[in-house]
């Protein structure tokens, strides 16, 4: 299948959809978290707090350009079952308060000085991942439909 059968960028732009993000800890154990995100410039962007000296497998993956896995999905059968699964390298990004605000505004009801302070805080880091490989599927009426898969960034749905 050459293209997904639904608008993946439109799906990722829907407000309040969280991303399930998986990484590997320094000890080789799996780590999983739900995160807020925004899909821009062919990447998924996240803003993650730095908690004291505790390890953070997601920020560690970004520091070392390691792969992470991300899934964004709805599951409201029978009419709304959609999912996009992606894997690819993560990287730390330069703080961009405007981008962080775009992440948060997808989830919070209103921007406030507290949110502005949090967005600009040095105690949280902006990072992104490149969806180099993945799949996109939808199952309206729980019917089996073709699954769109890609194995190179140029072939992915965020590249259109």
Secondary structure, 3 states (H helix, E strand, C coil): CCCCCCCHHHHHCCCCCCEEEEEECCCCCEEEEEECCEEECCEEEEEEECCCCCCCHHHHHHHCCCEEEEEEEEEECCCEEEEEEEEEEEEECCCCHHHHHHHHHCCCCCCCHHHHHHHHCCCEEEEEECCCEEEEEECHHHCCCCCEEECCHHHCHHHC
